[in-house]
Amino acid sequence: MSTAPRIVADRARCVGAGQCVLTAPELFDQSEDDGTVVVLAEEVGADDLDRVREAVHICPSGALALETGEETGPLSTTGRAGRPGA
């Protein structure tokens, strides 16, 4: 039994750049109070997976992660911290 990948957001780390909202507006929003990320749907469907990976990758503060049954962590295999040479 596999579980759907999940979006993990560290709001304390978020700088409110909004790149995630531009990349996947149906999955991300920004708080009206401080502009930090709001995850609208934690579980990621297959149709949205590539866009979520892109949002994780381009997040300037590294506040987003994609958690799967195989990998977990901020920017695990798709973002800055997970890329060799990043």
Contact map, one row per residue, 1 for C-alpha under 8 A:
11100000000000000000000000000000000000000000000000000000000000000000000000000000000000
11110000000000000000000000000000000000000000000000000000000000000000100000000000000000
11111000000000000000000000000000000000000000000000000000000000000001100000000000000000
01111100000000000000000000000000000000000011100000000000000000000001000000000000000000
00111110000000000000000000000000000000000011100000000000000000000111100000000000000000
00011111000000000000000000000000000000000111000000000000000000000111000000000000000000
00001111100000000000000000000000000000101111000000010000000000011110000000000000000000
00000111110000000000000000000000000000000100000000000000000000011110000000000000000000
00000011111000000000000000000000000011100000000000000000000000111000000000000000000000
00000001111111000000000000000000000000000000000000000000000000110000000000000000000000
00000000111111000000000000000000000110000000000000000000000000100000000000000000000000
00000000011111000000000000000000000000000000000000000000000000100000000000000000000000
00000000011111100000000000000000000000000000000000000000000011100000000000000000000000
00000000011111111000000000000000000110000000000000000000000011100000000000000000000000
00000000000011111000000000000000001100000000000000000000000110000000000000000000000000
00000000000001111100000000000100011110000000000000000000000000000000000000000000000000
00000000000001111110000000000000000000000000000000000000001100000000000000000000000000
00000000000000011111110000001100001010000000000000000000000000000000000000000000000000
00000000000000001111111000000000000000000000000000000010011000000000000000000000000000
00000000000000000111111110011000000010000000000000010011011000000000000000000000000000
00000000000000000111111111111100000000000000000000000000000000000000000000000000000000
00000000000000000111111110000000000000000000000000000000000000000000000000000000000000
00000000000000000011111110000000000000000000000000110110000000000000000000000000000000
00000000000000000001111111110000000000000000000000110010000000000000000000000000000000
00000000000000000001111111111000000000000000000000000000000000000000000000000000000000
00000000000000000000100111111000000000010000000000000000000000000000000000000000000000
00000000000000000000100111111000000000111100000000000000000000000000000000000000000000
00000000000000000001100111111100000011111000000000000000000000000000000000000000000000
00000000000000000101100011111110000011110000000000000000000000000000000000000000000000
00000000000000010100100000011111011111000000000000000000000000000000000000000000000000
00000000000000000000000000001111111111000000000000000000000000000000000000000000000000
00000000000000000000000000000111111000000000000000000000000000000000000000000000000000
00000000000000000000000000000011111000000000000000000000000000000000000000000000000000
00000000000000010000000000000111111100000000000000000000000000000000000000000000000000
00000000000000110100000000000111111110000000000000000000000000000000000000000000000000
00000000001001110000000000000110011111000000000000000000000000000000000000000000000000
00000000101001010101000000011110001111100000000000000000000000000000000000000000000000
00000000100000000000000000011110000111110000000000000000000000000000000000000000000000
00000010100000000000000000111000000011111100000000000000000000000000000000000000000000
00000000000000000000000001111000000001111100000000000000000000000000000000000000000000
00000010000000000000000000110000000000111111000000000000000000000000000000000000000000
00000111000000000000000000100000000000111111000000000000000000000000000000000000000000
00011110000000000000000000000000000000001111100000000000000000000000000000000000000000
00011110000000000000000000000000000000001111110110010000000000000000000000000000000000
00011000000000000000000000000000000000000011111110000000000000000000000000000000000000
00000000000000000000000000000000000000000001111110000000000000000000000000000000000000
00000000000000000000000000000000000000000000111111000000000000000000000000000000000000
00000000000000000000000000000000000000000001111111110000000000000000000000000000000000
00000000000000000000000000000000000000000001111111111000000000000000000000000000000000
00000000000000000000000000000000000000000000001111111100000000000000000000000000000000
00000000000000000000001100000000000000000000000111111110000000000000000000000000000000
00000010000000000001001100000000000000000001000111111111000000000100000000000000000000
00000000000000000000000000000000000000000000000011111111100000000100000000000110000000
00000000000000000000001000000000000000000000000001111111110000000000000000000100000000
00000000000000000011001100000000000000000000000000111111111000010000000000000000000000
00000000000000000001000000000000000000000000000000011111111001111100000000100110000000
00000000000000000000000000000000000000000000000000001111111000000000000000100111000000
00000000000000000011000000000000000000000000000000000111111100000000000000000010000000
00000000000000001011000000000000000000000000000000000011111111110000000000000000000000
00000000000000101000000000000000000000000000000000000000011111100000000000000000000000
00000000000011100000000000000000000000000000000000000000001111100000000000000000000000
00000000000011000000000000000000000000000000000000000001001111111000000001100011100000
00000000111111000000000000000000000000000000000000000001001111111000000001000000000000
00000011110000000000000000000000000000000000000000000011001001111100000001100000000000
00000011100000000000000000000000000000000000000000000001000001111110000111110000000000
00001111000000000000000000000000000000000000000000011001000000011111000111110000000000
00001111000000000000000000000000000000000000000000000000000000001111101110000000000000
00111100000000000000000000000000000000000000000000000000000000000111111100000000000000
01101000000000000000000000000000000000000000000000000000000000000011111100000000000000
00000000000000000000000000000000000000000000000000000000000000000001111100000000000000
00000000000000000000000000000000000000000000000000000000000000000011111110011000000000
00000000000000000000000000000000000000000000000000000000000000001111111111010000000000
00000000000000000000000000000000000000000000000000000000000000001110001111110000000000
00000000000000000000000000000000000000000000000000000000000001111100000111110010110000
00000000000000000000000000000000000000000000000000000001100001011100000011111111110000
00000000000000000000000000000000000000000000000000000000000000001100001111111110110000
00000000000000000000000000000000000000000000000000000000000000000000001000111110011000
00000000000000000000000000000000000000000000000000001101100000000000000000111111011000
00000000000000000000000000000000000000000000000000001001110001000000000001111111111000
00000000000000000000000000000000000000000000000000000000100001000000000000100111111001
00000000000000000000000000000000000000000000000000000000000001000000000001110011111001
00000000000000000000000000000000000000000000000000000000000000000000000001111111111101
00000000000000000000000000000000000000000000000000000000000000000000000000001111111111
00000000000000000000000000000000000000000000000000000000000000000000000000000000011111
00000000000000000000000000000000000000000000000000000000000000000000000000000000001111
00000000000000000000000000000000000000000000000000000000000000000000000000000001111111
